[in-house]
C-alpha cells in the first residue's frame, strides 16, 4: 500500500519532532545497550509533546521506519511494563521491514533480526542488519531481498516465536 504525500510528510515531521525530544528516553536506551550515536543514527525519539492524533503515544519511545524515500511509519514502544501494550502502531498501518537502508550497503553478509532493538544492536556492533517486528510479520516475498548475499544470518530470540521466525 502506497502512502499519500501528506501522510509521509506528517510522519517525517513527527519523527523529527520526537527525535528532538529524545532526552527522557536516553537512560532506557542506555540500559538496553543502545548508544546515543545509534539512537541518533536510527533517529529514535520520545513522545513528550505528541502531534495531533498521537496523544495515545505520549511517554513512549518513537521508532521511525525509514527508507531511502523517507519515514514510512513509526512504532511506539512503552518504556515501562506498567504502560499497557508493549508496542503500539498507527491505526491501519501495515508491517514493514526495519532498517531497509541496510540493503544499500556494499556487503556480502547481512543479518535478519527479530525486532528493532536487535537490529540496532547488531548494526551498532558492525553487522549489516534488517529487522522484522515480530516473528509473525515475515512476508512470503521477503526472501527475494536476500538473494544476492553470500551469507544471511538469522538472529532470533530463543523463544518459540523466535524459532518460528527462524524457520520462515
Buried (B, 14 or more C-beta within 10 A) or exposed (E): EEBEEEBBEBBBEBBEBBBEBBEEBBEBBEEEEBBEEBBEBBBBBBBBEBBEEBEEBEBBBBBBBBBEEBBBBBBBBBBEEEEEEEBBBBEEBEBBBBBBEBBEEEEEEBBBBBBBBBBBBBBBEEBBBBBBBBBEBBEEEBEEBBEEBEEEBBBBBEEEBBEBBBEB
